[in-house]
Each structure stands twice: as structure tokens, then as C-alpha cells.
């Protein structure tokens, strides 16, 4: 998923889910034998930074309404296999927000 096609539309929300295993929950399940065991999971919504038009901003804000937290991820590395516009400058990118 590191090809340019994976990031073909930066204005699209990319959703990922990470399961969160917990050894404490597993130990409790071994003791009490519940009918069902559900580990926590975290859903991530990756929104690209390029949303210039006002109609597109409305779509961007619709995505943000449903989140519990925001994380500003800043690129601080060069990798030709991952597209990037212009020079990599994390301090500049932080100041833009």
C-alpha cells in the first residue's frame, strides 16, 4: 500500500481499524469464561490536508464532526515511494495549521 495509487485521491477519507489486544482481558476471560469476548478497537480516519475549495471544506468538516480526537501528523522524512508535494519541511507544515 505504499504505491502512489494508494494515495490517488487526497480528498478522500481513508479509514483504518486497529484492534487493541489486552492481556488483562484475556486473563479475566480465562477465569470467568464469558459467552463473548470483545477486544477494543480504534478507528482512524485519515483526511488529506489539501481541501482548498469551500464546498470541499464542508465535506472535510462533515468528517470531523464524528471524531473523538484529532492528531496532526507531520511528515519528517524523505521517501520517493510515498508522494509529497514540494520539499519536506515539518516546521513549515506545523505553522500552517
Secondary structure, DSSP 4 states (H G I P E B T S, - for coil): --SGGGGS-TTS-EEEEEEE--HHHHHHHHHH--S----EEEEEEE--S---SHHHHHHHHHHHTT-S-----------TTS--SS---HHHHHHH-
